[in-house]
Amino acid sequence: MPAAIPLKISEASVASNLQEVKAKLQGSDRQIAIDFSSVSRIDAHAVRELKEIALFAEEREVTVHIHGANVEVYKVLKLLALTSRFTFSG
């Protein structure tokens, strides 16, 4: 399996960073690894972007791995039934 494309998400610009992830997904046939270790919370804009990322990844059969998501971020994703669309690690 090819190496994942790593993408770091910053606290200051979560939604715009996630838009960049979507752009990478459109041209990818590989794995995407999103590093959330610098993010303490996500807002509605970020949630919308994550929903779109999940859809794009599913359509293109690209694995999206989320690394470093804290408990609060994970809870939001779980509440919105998005945790099954991504893989997670510490």
N, C-alpha and C positions, 0 to 999 in steps of 0.2 A: 504494500500500500504506500503511495507517495507521502512525503512529509507534509504536515499541515502548514497552511499559510498562517503565520502568527499575526494577530492584530491586537494592539493594546488600546483599551478604552480609558479615557481620562475622566475624572470626576467633573471637570468644568464643561465638557462637551460630549456627554454620553450619546445623545440623539444624533448629532452630526457624525460622530465616530461610527455609529451603527449604520448610518447611510453609506459610509465608506465600505463597511462590511458587505452591504447589499451589492455595491458595485463590484467588489471582488468576487462575490458569489456568482454573478451573472456570467463571468468568464472562466469560472473554475470547474474543474472536474476532480478536484482534490478535497482534502479536508480543510476546514477553517477552524482555527483555534482563537477564541476571543478571551483576552485576559481582563477580567473584571476586578482584579485585586486592588485597584485604586478607586473603586466606585463604592460608595456607602449606601446609596439609594438610587432608585430609578423613578422617573416621572411618566406621565401619560404619553409623552412624545417618544420616550425610549421604549415603552411597552409596545406602541404601535410599530416601531421599527423592528423590534424583536419578533412580533407576529409576522411581519412581512419577510424577515430573514428565515423564519421557520418554514413559511410557505415556499419561498424560493428554493431553499435547501431540499425540501421534500420533492419538489418538482424536478430538480436537477440531480437528485440522489447524492447530494453532497453532505458529508457528516459535519455538523457544527459542534465543536467542543467548547464549553465554557469553563474557564479556569478561574479560581479565586473569588467566585461570587460569595458574598457574605450571606448570613442567615436572612437578613431583611430582603435582599434581592431575590434569593431563592424562594422565600415565602410568596412574594408577588408573582413570580413565575409559576409557582405551584397553584396558587389561587386561580390563575388564568389558564390552567391546564396546558402550560407550555413546557413543563419539565420533561415530558415524554418525547418532545421533539429535539432535545439537545442531550449531549452527554456532559457530565460534570466531574470536576475534580477540585480538591482543596485549593 
